[in-house]
Amino acid sequence: MEANVRWVALTAVAPVAWGANYYVTREFLPADRPLYGAALRALPAGLALLALRRRRPYGVWWWRSAVLGLLNVSVFFVLVYAASQLLPTSVASTVMAVSPLTMMFIAWPLVSERPRTAHLSGAVIGLAGVCLMLLMGAGASVPGILASATAVLVSSFGHVLTKRWSGDADLLASTAWQLTAGGLFLLPVAAAVEGTPPALTPPVCVAFCYVALVATALAFTAWFTGLRHLPAGTVGLIGLLNPVTGVLLGTALAGEALTVQQICGLAMVLAGVVLGRPRRADRRAGGRAANGGNVSPPGPNQTPADARPGGASM
């Protein structure tokens, strides 16, 4: 039980950082440079993680890193950047809140994780809470909604694919490979489409440091750690903290009081996350799926409960 709580708490770092990222992107980063914005988010984060874990891709991880970097980083970051600029934070978060259900159903055929009743119930309750909190959001645009919805599909597929492939790779290194590959894909496209890079004033530099180091390097490491140790359905439910963070941060910075409707919605989201928290058997099943169904026996200094079939822990 303590291990489950630890992995849930670590994974929750990611959606909280991403919820704040919407506000930072909208308020401090240039609206007309989504390609450069995505590249300057991905590449510094990837290089920072490579400095911590100096390992090159090997074997199949050369092309896996390219595929995952394209899905999880290049395409996803551009879409999120565009959605952050085109939509109010509450509206963008509402669309992204459908990711728990998307991840559950994509994980079913890819990693053989059939959604459990608790996961589905938690997703429905959490989504209802998000809608209750954010239905008052205004200013939605069709391009922004399309960008946000496509980001959900791309990221859900990419994250489940990461879970399927990550059993034999060092987690920190594979995250660094994806971010670096995604950033390198984006740079020449940004130069060709957007011309010169944006001016890096002090506020813009601070904002890029946040989105690269906190909302990307730290958040993606926490998120992929959760995918390795928890069922995809549970990780998707934890992702509901993304819109919750966006609403709370926006309320605090804008000086707006939380309404009774928003408080009730927040309580429902938290209830959904708790309901979808895995039991020990769920966590073992997720680890077996991530490792292709092959579970190594415990080592001489391990008990069965301490074995980590999903790969290296942080």
Protein Blocks (a to p, Z undefined) as FASTA:
>chain_A
ZZmmmmmmmmmmmmmmmmmmmmmmmmmpcfklmmlmmmmmmmmmmmmmmmmmccddehjl
mmmmmmmmmmmmmmmmmmmmmmmmmpcfklmmmmmmmmmmmmmmmmmmmnopacdfklmm
mmmmmmmmmmmmmmmpghiafklmmmmmmmmmmmmmmmmmmmmmmmmpcfklmmmmmmmm
mmmmmmmmmmmmnopaddddfklmmmmmmmmmmmmmmmmmmmmmmmmmpcfklmmmmmmm
mmmmmmmmmmmmnopacdfklmmmmmmmmmmmmmmpccfklmmmmmmmmnnopacdddfk
bcfklpcfkbccZZ
